[in-house]
């Protein structure tokens, strides 16, 4: 469910403060601080832009520091930063820290890019598994794989999508040659790298990108997603414009 901004931030900050207040008398200062910071960092996934995610995650520790409610050494404020970097590693910010695939965004993809039963399909940068769920709707008989650099997101994705093989790895280093379809939802700046990686894929395989097109490349098909975002479908070998 989408909530108007800044309601997600307010709710996340309030929940973190409530967790800290409830847990500190029972668990002590450090476990309560860790739990509250973890709650705020997890809630940052609610943000739909990178700066909103950062505000959601940083709201509790910053307000705690300003309030003086806890006397902590200076190094203690590295804890929320470490949690944030665990969820959003630095190298992931060059691509898409987390852009969830909207529900029904890949409706009609199976008609535009047909696959044989048992085909291997990769969600490159699977985040929390929204893209894998959309791919499962499109290709219920495919063997679905997810690749995610952030280990907390990879772990959560594996829990949400037990029917997929979810691994931790760098999508730009991993070999794409063994997949019949690779799905991306990245950033415009990442599509030049995707064009290079597509050169690993076998003739007849498919590259699918939500919202952002490959540069200087003719698509095989273009679909209109459920929320109006285009779905760009390319069959290998790629054709230049």
C-alpha positions in Angstrom: 0.0 0.0 0.0 1.3 3.4 -0.9 1.0 6.2 1.6 1.5 9.9 0.9 4.8 11.4 1.9 5.9 12.1 4.6 3.5 9.7 6.3 5.9 6.7 5.8 8.7 8.6 7.5 6.5 9.7 10.4 5.2 6.2 11.0 8.7 4.7 10.8 10.2 7.2 13.2 7.3 6.7 15.6 7.7 2.9 15.5 11.4 3.1 16.1 11.0 5.4 19.1 8.2 3.2 20.4 10.4 0.1 20.1 13.3 1.9 21.8 11.1 3.0 24.7 9.5 -0.4 25.2 12.7 -2.5 24.8 15.2 -0.4 26.8 13.8 -1.3 30.3 13.8 -5.0 29.4 16.8 -5.5 27.2 19.1 -2.6 28.1 20.3 0.3 26.1 22.4 -1.3 23.4 20.0 -4.1 22.3 17.1 -1.6 22.3 19.2 0.9 20.2 20.1 -1.9 17.7 16.5 -3.1 17.4 15.2 0.5 16.9 17.8 1.3 14.3 17.2 -2.0 12.5 13.4 -1.2 12.5 14.1 2.2 10.9 16.5 0.8 8.4 14.0 -1.9 7.4 11.2 0.7 7.1 13.4 2.7 4.7 12.4 0.1 2.1 9.1 1.9 2.2 10.6 4.9 0.5 10.2 5.3 -3.3 13.2 7.6 -3.8 16.7 7.3 -2.4 16.6 10.5 -0.4 13.3 9.4 1.2 14.9 6.0 2.2 17.8 7.9 3.7 15.5 10.2 5.7 13.4 7.3 7.0 16.5 5.3 8.1 18.3 8.3 9.7 15.3 9.8 11.4 15.4 7.8 14.7 19.2 8.0 15.4 19.4 11.7 14.5 16.4 12.5 16.7 17.8 10.4 19.5 21.2 12.2 19.3 19.5 15.7 19.3 17.2 14.8 22.2 20.0 13.6 24.5 17.7 10.8 25.6 20.7 8.4 25.6 24.3 9.1 26.5 26.3 7.2 23.9 29.9 7.4 22.8 30.5 9.1 19.5 31.3 5.9 17.7 27.9 4.5 18.6 26.4 6.5 15.8 28.3 4.4 13.3 25.7 1.6 14.1 22.8 3.0 12.0 25.3 3.8 9.2 26.5 0.2 9.2 22.9 -1.1 9.1 22.1 1.3 6.2 25.2 0.1 4.3 24.3 -3.5 4.9 20.9 -3.0 3.2 22.2 -0.6 0.6 25.8 -1.3 -0.2 27.7 1.6 -1.8 28.2 -0.1 -5.2 24.4 -0.7 -5.4 23.7 3.0 -5.4 25.2 3.3 -8.9 22.3 1.1 -10.1 19.0 0.9 -8.3 19.2 0.6 -4.5 15.7 -0.9 -4.5 13.0 -0.2 -7.1 10.2 -2.7 -6.5 8.4 -4.0 -9.6 4.8 -3.0 -9.4 2.2 -5.7 -9.3 0.9 -6.7 -12.8 3.7 -4.7 -14.4 4.7 -7.7 -16.6 1.2 -8.6 -17.7 1.3 -9.9 -21.3 5.1 -10.5 -21.3 4.7 -14.2 -21.9 3.0 -13.4 -25.2 5.6 -11.0 -26.3 8.5 -13.2 -25.2 7.4 -16.8 -25.2 9.5 -19.3 -23.2 9.6 -23.1 -23.2 8.6 -24.8 -19.9 11.6 -25.1 -17.6 13.4 -22.1 -19.1 15.9 -20.3 -16.8 14.9 -16.8 -16.0 17.0 -14.3 -14.0 15.8 -11.2 -12.1 19.1 -9.2 -12.0 18.9 -7.1 -8.9 15.9 -8.8 -7.3 15.6 -6.7 -4.2 12.8 -8.0 -2.0 11.4 -10.2 -4.8 8.7 -8.1 -6.4 10.1 -8.7 -9.8 10.4 -12.5 -9.2 6.7 -12.5 -8.2 5.7 -10.7 -11.4 7.9 -13.1 -13.4 6.2 -16.1 -11.7 2.8 -14.8 -12.8 4.1 -14.5 -16.4 6.0 -17.7 -16.5 4.6 -20.2 -13.9 6.6 -23.1 -15.4 10.0 -21.3 -15.6 12.9 -21.9 -13.3 13.3 -18.5 -11.6 16.6 -17.2 -10.3 17.3 -14.0 -8.4 20.6 -12.1 -7.9 21.0 -9.4 -5.3 24.1 -7.8 -3.8 22.7 -6.7 -0.5 22.8 -9.7 1.9 19.7 -8.5 4.0 17.7 -8.0 0.9 18.8 -11.4 -0.5 17.8 -13.1 2.7 14.4 -11.4 2.8 13.8 -12.2 -0.9 14.6 -15.8 -0.4 12.1 -15.9 2.5 9.4 -14.2 0.3 10.1 -16.3 -2.8 11.0 -19.9 -1.6 10.2 -21.2 -5.1 13.0 -19.3 -6.6 16.8 -19.7 -6.3 18.0 -16.4 -4.8 21.8 -15.8 -4.6 23.9 -13.0 -3.4 26.1 -11.6 -6.2 27.0 -8.7 -8.5 24.7 -8.6 -11.5 27.4 -7.0 -13.6 30.0 -9.8 -12.8 27.6 -12.8 -12.9 27.4 -14.8 -16.2 24.1 -14.2 -18.0 24.8 -16.7 -20.8 22.8 -19.6 -19.2 19.5 -17.8 -19.0 16.8 -17.7 -21.6 15.4 -14.4 -20.2 17.0 -11.7 -18.0 14.8 -9.1 -16.3 16.0 -5.7 -15.2 14.5 -2.7 -13.3 17.5 -0.4 -12.9 18.2 3.2 -13.7 18.8 5.0 -17.0 22.5 5.2 -16.2 22.7 1.4 -15.8 21.4 0.5 -19.3 24.7 1.0 -21.1 26.1 -1.7 -18.8 23.1 -3.9 -19.5 23.7 -3.5 -23.2 27.3 -4.8 -22.8 26.1 -7.7 -20.6 23.5 -8.7 -23.1 26.3 -9.7 -25.4 26.8 -12.8 -23.2 23.4 -14.1 -23.9 22.6 -16.7 -26.5 20.7 -16.0 -29.7 17.0 -16.4 -29.2 17.1 -15.4 -25.5 15.4 -12.3 -24.2 16.3 -9.2 -22.3 13.4 -7.4 -20.6 13.7 -4.0 -18.9 11.0 -2.2 -17.0 10.7 1.6 -17.8 14.2 2.1 -19.2 15.3 1.2 -22.7 18.7 0.0 -23.9 20.5 2.8 -25.6 20.6 2.9 -29.4 18.8 -0.5 -29.7 15.6 -1.5 -31.5 13.2 -3.3 -29.2 11.4 -6.4 -30.3 8.3 -5.3 -28.5 7.1 -2.6 -26.1 4.4 -3.3 -23.6 2.4 -0.9 -21.4 2.7 -2.0 -17.8 -0.2 -1.9 -15.4 0.8 1.4 -14.0 1.7 2.9 -17.3 5.5 2.2 -17.2 6.8 0.8 -20.5 8.2 -2.7 -20.6 11.0 -3.0 -23.2 11.5 -6.4 -24.7 14.6 -7.4 -26.7 15.4 -10.6 -28.5 19.0 -11.6 -29.0 20.9 -10.8 -31.1 20.2 -7.1 -30.5 19.6 -4.7 -33.4 21.0 -1.2 -33.5 18.8 1.7 -34.3 
